[in-house]
Amino acid sequence: MTIRSERLAPDSMVLFLSGRLDTASSCAFELNLNELIDGTADIIFDFKELSYISSSGLHVLLQAQKTMTAKNRKLVMRNVGGAVKDVFEMTGFTSIVTLE
C-alpha cells in the first residue's frame, strides 16, 4: 500500500491510499496514522485507488474513528468503491464512519 498526503490547512489533511490495506501494511499505517491524529483536527481518507481492505485494515480505521470522535475531531472517508465498499457494507462499517 502507498499513501500520499496533502495538507488542506494547518490542521486538516487528505490521505490518498492506493493498493491493499491488509495485515502486511496495517501496522505501519497505524503507526503513521497515530502520529497524524495527534496534530490534525480533520482527516479525510480518499480510497479511490484502494483495491482491498482486510479486517486488520478495518481495525485501524475503527480505532482512528474512535480516537477522533473522542477528541471532537472529524474523520471522513471518500471515494469508497468496489470491493472496499462491499466490505464496508457487509461489516456494517458504513453506519460507523462518515462517508462522502
KOLDO-505858 format. One line per 3 residues: for each residue x, z, y of C-alpha. Coordinates in steps of 0.1 Angstrom, whole numbers, m for minus. Layout:
<sites>
X:Z:Y ~ ...
</sites>
This chain:
<sites>
0:0:0 ~ 11:m7:35 ~ 0:10:67
2:m4:102 ~ m8:18:131 ~ m20:11:166
m24:37:192 ~ m55:32:213 ~ m50:61:237
m26:91:237 ~ m49:109:212 ~ m66:80:194
m52:58:166 ~ m62:30:143 ~ m46:28:108
m48:m6:91 ~ m44:m1:54 ~ m37:m30:30
m32:m32:m7 ~ m41:m4:m31 ~ m47:32:m22
m41:47:m57 ~ m22:75:m74 ~ 12:60:m67
6:57:m29 ~ m18:86:m22 ~ 9:113:m20
29:96:7 ~ m2:86:25 ~ m15:122:25
18:135:40 ~ 18:108:68 ~ m19:114:75
m15:152:78 ~ 12:147:104 ~ m11:123:124
m41:146:122 ~ m22:174:140 ~ m17:153:171
m46:129:171 ~ m82:136:182 ~ m97:103:168
m85:84:138 ~ m100:50:127 ~ m92:36:93
m95:m2:91 ~ m100:m11:54 ~ m103:m49:59
m73:m56:38 ~ m76:m26:14 ~ m84:m41:m21
m86:m10:m42 ~ m91:28:m39 ~ m88:53:m67
m101:89:m70 ~ m67:101:m56 ~ m72:80:m25
m108:93:m21 ~ m95:128:m23 ~ m70:122:5
m98:107:27 ~ m121:136:19 ~ m95:162:28
m88:143:61 ~ m125:142:68 ~ m129:179:62
m99:187:84 ~ m110:165:113 ~ m145:179:112
m132:215:112 ~ m112:206:143 ~ m142:189:160
m124:156:158 ~ m136:121:149 ~ m127:101:117
m142:67:113 ~ m138:41:86 ~ m145:5:94
m144:m29:76 ~ m151:m13:43 ~ m160:m41:19
m156:m55:m16 ~ m145:m31:m44 ~ m137:m3:m19
m173:m4:m6 ~ m186:m3:m42 ~ m166:28:m49
m177:44:m17 ~ m214:38:m27 ~ m210:48:m63
m194:81:m54 ~ m217:89:m25 ~ m188:87:m1
m210:67:23 ~ m230:98:31 ~ m199:119:38
m179:98:61 ~ m187:78:93 ~ m187:40:85
m187:12:111
</sites>
